Structure formats: C-alpha cells, structure tokens
C-alpha cells in the first residue's frame, strides 16, 4: 500500500538459543558459546551446558551462579543450550515499594503496551527477602529435568539484600519456546551471590522495562535436539521454573 514503509530493522529484538521445551526434555548441550551470545546483547538469562548453574547477564557481564549461588564470570568459550539475550535499552522507569513477587507481576502488567509482545525487565532495589535456586550439573545419561532437578537443585534465601532482578516476560502463545509470564534471575549488589528466583519481597526499588517486537530463535544443531519430543508440558515447566 502506498505510503507504508518497512520498520523491520528498527524493531528491538530478543535473541534466544534453544527452547524451554528442549531444555525440559533433556537437551542439555548447546552449540553456541558465550562469546557468540555477546554479539546479541548485554542483558538476559539462561543456563550452561549440562545445566551447570544459572546464567545471569547484567551490564554486559555474563555470570554463572554455581550450585551454592556463588557467582563467577564465565569465559567466552563456555557453551549454553538455552539463553535469552537482548541489547537492553529500557523505555519505561517505574518506582516500586513494599511489594511481593505476585504483586509486582500484577502491577507491571499494567505498564505493558501489549500482552502480545515480549519484555525485558530489570528491577534494582533492596529486598526484604528473596528465595533463590541454582543446581549442580546434570549427570549423563541425561534424564528429563522434572525427574532430576529435585535432587540436583539447592534453594537458599537471603534477607535484607540489595541487588538486581534480570528478567523477561513472554506471552502465553509462545509457551512452546519460553517460560510464559515472568522469569527472573537475581544478582546481588556485590556481584557475589545469584540464582533463579522463586520468590521475593521488595522493600524499595525501580523497574526498567523494554518492549521487544522481534524474536530470533536459533535451534540447536545436534542429535539430541533433532530426536527430542518437544511438546509443551506446562506442568513440568511450572514444577522446574515457578514453584510458587
């Protein structure tokens, strides 16, 4: 139609390697390294080969939280089977006070221009309490995550701690690809403790939100991915990722 022009190159993009269903279904070895992920962004979350800890990407530094939640900066050669990364340029800045996880979820939804887009969310603040999880690596021969995670994961809580939530929000229609709803990882102010977030209570902080209108997904090029049965299993995803 005359007068219309393409805005394809202007769309802010989320990059993803692997899918949540491949991860849930024991595709634990990826084919992209951290050095290559850095080409796609400076903010995000994921895991590492063999699900050896939690990935937190903040301010262009890629961290690994080990089974005890201790942080280390990972090398560019480290591989991942699942990660979501973007170049974080927030377009909303929202104050938050005295809210629990589920209250923040409900509150932030009011600021999403559309529930059909993807969002990157960064929350900086002081937390009255936070419940985190990390895990030891999956033993070979690989089994489904819902079967092994209860034994491999370790949960730990922190009180009166300052830090940053690194998060994403995916719409329900993308549940075959990623966790629907909010998904947060945490890194403390001193960059020493982190992990996957199960629950928290925020005392005071600010949320920074970026709306993303493009999703690039790279599928994993190996035999495990090629032969996996990748049907959505909402119950298994909730068991592994939510636990609330």
URTA-V529062 format. One record per pair of residues at least 24 apart in sequence whose C-alpha atoms are under 7 Angstrom apart, sorted by sequence separation. I is the first residue (numbers start at 1). J is the second residue. D is the distance in whole Angstrom. If there is no record, write none. Layout:
{{I	J	D} {I	J	D}}
This chain:
{{131	155	7} {132	156	5} {163	187	6} {164	188	6} {15	40	6} {131	156	6} {132	157	6} {163	188	4} {131	157	4} {162	188	6} {163	189	4} {130	157	6} {131	158	7} {162	189	6} {129	157	7} {130	158	5} {129	158	6} {130	159	7} {49	79	6} {129	159	4} {48	79	6} {49	80	5} {128	159	5} {129	160	6} {48	80	4} {49	81	6} {127	159	7} {128	160	5} {47	80	6} {48	81	6} {127	160	6} {128	161	7} {126	160	7} {127	161	5} {47	82	6} {126	161	6} {127	162	6} {46	82	6} {47	83	6} {126	162	4} {46	83	4} {125	162	6} {126	163	7} {45	83	6} {46	84	6} {125	163	6} {45	84	6} {124	163	6} {125	164	7} {44	84	6} {45	85	7} {124	164	4} {35	76	4} {44	85	4} {123	164	6} {124	165	6} {34	76	5} {35	77	6} {43	85	6} {44	86	6} {122	164	7} {123	165	5} {33	76	6} {34	77	6} {42	85	7} {43	86	6} {122	165	6} {123	166	7} {33	77	5} {34	78	6} {41	85	5} {42	86	6} {43	87	6} {122	166	5} {198	242	6} {33	78	5} {34	79	6} {40	85	6} {41	86	4} {42	87	5} {43	88	6} {121	166	6} {122	167	6} {198	243	6} {33	79	4} {40	86	6} {41	87	4} {42	88	7} {121	167	5} {198	244	7} {32	79	6} {33	80	6} {40	87	7} {120	167	6} {121	168	6} {31	79	7} {32	80	6} {120	168	4} {30	79	6} {31	80	7} {119	168	6} {120	169	7} {30	80	5} {31	81	7} {119	169	5} {29	80	7} {30	81	4} {118	169	6} {119	170	7} {29	81	5} {118	170	5} {28	81	6} {118	171	7} {117	171	7} {116	171	6} {115	171	6} {176	232	5} {175	232	7} {23	82	7} {134	195	5} {133	195	5} {134	196	6} {18	81	6} {19	82	6} {132	195	5} {133	196	5} {17	81	7} {18	82	5} {132	196	5} {133	197	6} {17	82	5} {69	134	6} {132	197	5} {17	83	5} {68	134	7} {131	197	6} {132	198	6} {16	83	6} {17	84	7} {67	134	5} {131	198	5} {16	84	4} {66	134	6} {67	135	4} {131	199	5} {15	84	6} {16	85	6} {65	134	7} {66	135	7} {67	136	5} {130	199	6} {131	200	6} {14	84	7} {15	85	5} {130	200	4} {14	85	6} {15	86	6} {129	200	5} {130	201	6} {14	86	5} {129	201	5} {13	86	6} {128	201	6} {127	201	6} {128	202	6} {127	202	4} {128	203	6} {126	202	6} {127	203	5} {126	203	6} {126	204	6} {125	204	6} {126	205	6} {54	134	6} {125	205	4} {53	134	6} {124	205	5} {125	206	6} {53	135	5} {123	205	7} {124	206	6} {52	135	7} {53	136	6} {123	206	6} {124	207	7} {52	136	6} {53	137	7} {123	207	4} {52	137	4} {122	207	6} {123	208	6} {51	137	5} {67	153	7} {68	154	7} {121	207	7} {122	208	5} {50	137	5} {51	138	6} {67	154	6} {121	208	6} {122	209	7} {50	138	5} {121	209	5} {120	209	6} {121	210	7} {119	209	7} {120	210	5} {146	236	6} {119	210	6} {120	211	7} {119	211	5} {118	211	6} {119	212	6} {146	239	7} {117	211	7} {118	212	5} {146	240	6} {117	212	6} {118	213	7} {117	213	6} {101	199	6} {101	200	5} {100	200	6} {101	201	6} {100	201	4} {99	201	6} {100	202	6} {99	202	5} {98	202	6} {99	203	7} {97	202	7} {98	203	5} {97	203	6} {98	204	6} {97	204	4} {96	204	6} {97	205	6} {96	205	5} {95	205	6} {96	206	5} {95	206	5} {94	206	5} {95	207	6} {93	206	7} {94	207	5} {93	207	6} {94	208	6} {93	208	5} {26	142	6} {92	208	6} {93	209	7} {26	143	6} {92	209	5} {26	144	5} {90	208	6} {91	209	6} {92	210	7} {25	144	5} {26	145	6} {90	209	5} {91	210	5} {24	144	6} {25	145	7} {71	191	7} {90	210	4} {24	145	5} {71	192	5} {89	210	6} {44	166	6} {70	192	6} {71	193	6} {44	167	7} {70	193	5} {71	194	6} {69	193	5} {70	194	7} {69	194	5} {69	195	6} {56	185	6} {65	194	6} {65	195	6} {45	185	7} {54	195	6} {54	196	7} {21	176	6} {21	177	7} {20	177	5} {19	177	5} {20	178	5} {19	178	6} {20	179	7} {31	220	6} {30	220	6} {31	221	7} {27	224	6} {14	212	6} {27	225	6} {13	212	6} {12	212	5} {13	213	6} {14	214	6} {15	215	6} {16	216	6} {17	217	6} {18	218	6} {12	213	6} {13	214	4} {14	215	5} {15	216	5} {16	217	5} {17	218	5} {18	219	5} {11	213	6} {12	214	6} {13	215	6} {14	216	6} {15	217	6} {16	218	6} {17	219	6} {18	220	6} {11	214	6} {22	225	7} {22	230	6} {21	230	6} {21	231	7} {21	232	6}}
